[in-house]
Amino acid sequence: MYEINIPEVVAEVTAAFERYEKGLMENDGAVMNDSFWDNPLTLRYGLHENLYGHKEIAAFRAAPRTAAVDRELMKTVITTYGRDFATANTEFRRKETGKEGRQSQTWLRLPEGWKVVAAHVSFFDPGT
């Protein structure tokens, strides 16, 4: 049986999530790339792209940004399952446009630390 939300594990994943978010806001490709598992099985579904494997994710991060990523997080839910698996889900609002979105990340504890193994980002469209 898994223990849900062991406090020290929640703190570890929260720190990893916050490190990634800071890297995103600062456009720090090294931090963003380091946050993802360096493996061909890692995936990231983005706003306009589907990326399979760490190499594709890193190549995407290396491209110049076309839009501001300055955003505020509105609600974040981090849930841990045992000591080695977690999810981090957040709603966000782009500061410049007010557009709202959501982000889901699946985190796994590996020998090199907590890493995102799957991620999905999308905008919320209440009209659909």
C-alpha positions, 0 to 999 in steps of 0.5 A: 500500500502506498502512503499518500503525501508523505510530508518530506516527499511533498516538500522535495517535489515542491522544491523540484517543481518550484525550481522548474517554474523559476527556470521557466520564468527566467528562460533558463534552458539548463534548469528546464532540461535538467528537470526532465528525465534524460531518456527517449521515453520522456514526453512533453505535450506543449501548446503547439508541439508534441515532443517525444524524448529528452532530445526533442524537448531540449531542442525545443527549449534551445529555440528562441521564444516567440511568446512571453511566459510571464505567468502567475500560478493560480492553483497548484496541487502536488500529490505524492504516491509513496516515496518515488512518484508524484504529480504536479498540476497547476492552473496559470494565467499569462500576465500579459494576455490574461489567458488561462491555462493548465500544466500537468507534470508526472515526477519520478524519483531517479538516482539523479533526483526528481525528474519530470517523465511526462508533461502536458501544457494547454490553454483553457478555452471555456467556449468549447 
